[in-house]
Amino acid sequence: MKLVSHYLQQIEGIAIFPIISLIIFMSVFVLASWYALKMRKDQVQYMSNMPLEDDELDHQDINLLN
Protein backbone atom coordinates (compact mmCIF):
# COMPACT_ATOMS: atom_id res chain seq x y z
CA MET A 1 0.00 0.00 0.00
CA LYS A 2 2.91 2.32 0.72
CA LEU A 3 4.13 1.88 -2.84
CA VAL A 4 0.74 2.84 -4.28
CA SER A 5 0.33 5.86 -2.01
CA HIS A 6 3.85 7.01 -2.92
CA TYR A 7 3.02 7.02 -6.63
CA LEU A 8 -0.36 8.67 -6.08
CA GLN A 9 1.27 11.49 -4.13
CA GLN A 10 3.56 12.19 -7.09
CA ILE A 11 0.66 12.80 -9.50
CA GLU A 12 -0.19 16.48 -9.92
CA GLY A 13 -3.80 17.35 -9.10
CA ILE A 14 -4.65 13.92 -7.64
CA ALA A 15 -6.43 15.57 -4.70
CA ILE A 16 -9.32 16.62 -6.96
CA PHE A 17 -10.44 13.01 -7.61
CA PRO A 18 -11.64 12.26 -4.05
CA ILE A 19 -13.56 15.54 -4.06
CA ILE A 20 -15.22 14.75 -7.40
CA SER A 21 -16.13 11.23 -6.29
CA LEU A 22 -17.60 12.56 -3.03
CA ILE A 23 -19.69 15.11 -4.94
CA ILE A 24 -20.99 12.44 -7.33
CA PHE A 25 -21.80 10.06 -4.46
CA MET A 26 -23.58 12.72 -2.42
CA SER A 27 -25.56 13.87 -5.47
CA VAL A 28 -26.80 10.36 -6.23
CA PHE A 29 -27.57 9.72 -2.54
CA VAL A 30 -29.53 12.97 -2.15
CA LEU A 31 -31.48 12.39 -5.38
CA ALA A 32 -32.34 8.80 -4.45
CA SER A 33 -33.42 9.88 -0.96
CA TRP A 34 -35.52 12.72 -2.35
CA TYR A 35 -37.17 10.36 -4.85
CA ALA A 36 -37.93 7.80 -2.13
CA LEU A 37 -39.39 10.40 0.21
CA LYS A 38 -41.53 12.03 -2.49
CA MET A 39 -43.06 8.80 -3.81
CA ARG A 40 -46.81 8.50 -3.48
CA LYS A 41 -48.03 5.96 -0.97
CA ASP A 42 -49.91 3.99 -3.62
CA GLN A 43 -46.69 3.62 -5.64
CA VAL A 44 -44.87 2.35 -2.58
CA GLN A 45 -47.66 -0.11 -1.83
CA TYR A 46 -47.72 -1.33 -5.46
CA MET A 47 -43.95 -1.87 -5.53
CA SER A 48 -43.92 -3.60 -2.16
CA ASN A 49 -46.55 -6.08 -3.38
CA MET A 50 -44.84 -6.83 -6.71
CA PRO A 51 -42.67 -9.73 -5.46
CA LEU A 52 -45.69 -11.35 -3.81
CA GLU A 53 -48.02 -11.25 -6.82
CA ASP A 54 -48.70 -14.50 -8.65
CA ASP A 55 -48.63 -13.32 -12.23
CA GLU A 56 -49.47 -15.34 -15.34
CA LEU A 57 -46.60 -13.68 -17.13
CA ASP A 58 -44.18 -15.29 -14.68
CA HIS A 59 -45.61 -18.73 -15.43
CA GLN A 60 -45.33 -18.14 -19.17
CA ASP A 61 -41.70 -17.09 -18.81
CA ILE A 62 -40.95 -20.25 -16.82
CA ASN A 63 -42.63 -22.41 -19.48
CA LEU A 64 -40.55 -20.78 -22.20
CA LEU A 65 -37.36 -21.72 -20.38
CA ASN A 66 -38.29 -25.42 -20.19
Backbone torsions as a table, in degrees:
resi	resn	phi	psi	omega
1	MET	NA	-34.0	-179.7
2	LYS	-63.5	-36.6	179.1
3	LEU	-64.0	-44.0	-179.9
4	VAL	-66.0	-45.7	-179.0
5	SER	-65.2	-32.0	177.3
6	HIS	-63.8	-45.0	179.7
7	TYR	-69.3	-36.3	179.0
8	LEU	-67.4	-32.3	178.8
9	GLN	-70.4	-23.7	-179.0
10	GLN	-80.1	-15.7	-178.1
11	ILE	-80.6	128.1	179.2
12	GLU	-69.2	134.0	175.3
13	GLY	74.8	17.0	-178.1
14	ILE	-69.3	-21.6	-176.9
15	ALA	-68.5	-17.0	-178.4
16	ILE	-75.4	-27.1	-177.0
17	PHE	-64.6	-43.5	175.8
18	PRO	-63.5	-33.7	179.0
19	ILE	-67.8	-44.8	179.2
20	ILE	-63.4	-43.4	-179.9
21	SER	-66.1	-35.9	176.8
22	LEU	-66.0	-41.1	178.8
23	ILE	-64.2	-43.7	179.0
24	ILE	-63.7	-45.4	179.9
25	PHE	-61.6	-47.3	-178.4
26	MET	-64.8	-37.3	178.4
27	SER	-63.0	-46.8	179.5
28	VAL	-64.8	-41.6	-179.9
29	PHE	-63.5	-45.0	-179.6
30	VAL	-65.7	-43.5	179.2
31	LEU	-64.4	-41.6	178.6
32	ALA	-66.3	-40.2	177.6
33	SER	-65.3	-43.4	179.5
34	TRP	-62.2	-43.5	179.2
35	TYR	-62.3	-43.4	-178.7
36	ALA	-66.3	-37.9	-178.9
37	LEU	-75.4	-27.4	-177.8
38	LYS	-92.3	-0.5	179.3
39	MET	-66.8	144.5	175.9
40	ARG	-71.6	151.2	-177.1
41	LYS	-64.0	-33.9	179.0
42	ASP	-68.6	-32.8	175.5
43	GLN	-66.0	-42.7	179.6
44	VAL	-63.2	-43.7	179.4
45	GLN	-63.4	-43.0	179.1
46	TYR	-61.2	-46.6	-178.8
47	MET	-68.2	-33.7	179.9
48	SER	-71.5	-25.3	178.8
49	ASN	-88.7	-12.1	-176.1
50	MET	-56.5	-45.5	-179.1
51	PRO	-68.0	-18.8	-176.2
52	LEU	-93.0	-12.7	-177.3
53	GLU	-72.8	139.7	174.7
54	ASP	-97.8	101.2	-171.4
55	ASP	-104.8	141.2	177.6
56	GLU	-65.4	-30.7	179.1
57	LEU	-60.9	-38.8	178.2
58	ASP	-62.6	-41.3	179.7
59	HIS	-66.9	-37.2	178.2
60	GLN	-65.9	-41.1	179.0
61	ASP	-63.3	-39.0	179.1
62	ILE	-65.8	-40.8	179.6
63	ASN	-66.0	-31.6	178.6
64	LEU	-69.4	-30.0	-179.3
65	LEU	-75.4	-24.4	-177.4
66	ASN	-79.0	NA	NA
